[in-house]
């Protein structure tokens, strides 16, 4: 995720998640592919509350409807997990 967004990993785990697209994408993909519950995902990504994991994932899905570039990027990252 950090490489895709050209940021350091700590930026994904740090505070300020509402404006952190890389973190939202990481939460979204973790929900889809890890089998972890929202609490466990949140703990691994810097102590995000379990309800915030769900909200961030939902917000990302909405954003992808309007932001073609974001949708393309998430699609590319998503395809890496499907193989």
C-alpha positions as CSV (number, residue, x, y, z in Angstrom):
1,X,0.0,0.0,0.0
2,X,2.8,2.4,0.9
3,X,4.5,1.8,-2.4
4,X,1.3,2.3,-4.4
5,X,0.7,5.7,-2.7
6,X,4.4,6.6,-2.6
7,X,4.4,7.1,1.2
8,X,6.0,5.5,4.2
9,X,4.2,2.7,6.0
10,X,4.0,4.8,9.2
11,X,1.8,7.2,7.4
12,X,-0.8,4.5,6.9
13,X,-0.7,3.5,10.6
14,X,-0.5,7.0,12.0
15,X,-3.3,9.3,13.1
16,X,-5.4,11.4,10.7
17,X,-7.1,8.6,8.9
18,X,-10.1,10.6,7.6
19,X,-7.9,12.3,5.0
20,X,-5.6,9.3,4.5
21,X,-6.6,7.6,1.3
22,X,-3.9,4.9,1.6
23,X,-5.2,4.0,5.0
24,X,-8.8,3.7,3.7
25,X,-7.7,1.5,0.9
26,X,-5.7,-0.7,3.3
27,X,-8.7,-1.0,5.5
28,X,-11.0,-1.8,2.6
29,X,-8.7,-4.5,1.2
30,X,-8.0,-5.9,4.6
31,X,-11.7,-6.4,5.1
32,X,-12.1,-8.1,1.8
33,X,-9.1,-10.5,1.9
34,X,-7.8,-11.1,5.4
35,X,-10.8,-12.7,7.1
36,X,-10.0,-10.6,10.2
37,X,-12.8,-8.8,12.0
38,X,-13.0,-5.0,12.1
39,X,-11.5,-4.9,15.6
40,X,-8.4,-6.9,14.5
41,X,-7.9,-4.9,11.4
42,X,-8.1,-1.6,13.3
43,X,-5.6,-2.8,15.8
44,X,-3.1,-3.7,13.1
45,X,-3.6,-0.3,11.4
46,X,-2.7,1.9,14.4
47,X,-5.6,1.5,16.8
48,X,-8.5,2.4,14.5
49,X,-11.8,1.7,16.3
50,X,-13.7,-1.2,14.8
51,X,-16.6,1.0,13.7
52,X,-14.2,3.4,11.9
53,X,-13.0,0.4,9.9
54,X,-16.4,-0.2,8.6
55,X,-17.1,3.5,8.0
56,X,-13.8,4.0,6.1
57,X,-14.5,1.0,3.9
58,X,-18.0,2.2,3.1
59,X,-16.7,5.8,2.4
60,X,-14.0,4.4,0.0
61,X,-16.6,2.5,-1.9
62,X,-18.7,5.7,-2.3
63,X,-15.6,7.7,-3.4
64,X,-14.7,5.1,-6.0
65,X,-18.0,5.8,-7.7
66,X,-17.0,9.4,-8.3
67,X,-13.2,9.3,-8.5
68,X,-12.1,7.3,-11.6
69,X,-8.4,7.5,-10.6
70,X,-9.0,6.1,-7.2
71,X,-11.2,3.4,-8.6
72,X,-8.5,2.4,-11.1
73,X,-5.9,2.3,-8.4
74,X,-8.0,0.2,-6.0
75,X,-8.8,-2.1,-8.9
76,X,-5.2,-2.6,-9.7
77,X,-4.3,-3.3,-6.0
78,X,-7.4,-5.6,-5.8
79,X,-6.2,-7.6,-8.8
80,X,-2.9,-8.3,-7.0
81,X,-4.7,-10.1,-4.2
82,X,-6.9,-12.1,-6.6
83,X,-4.0,-14.0,-8.1
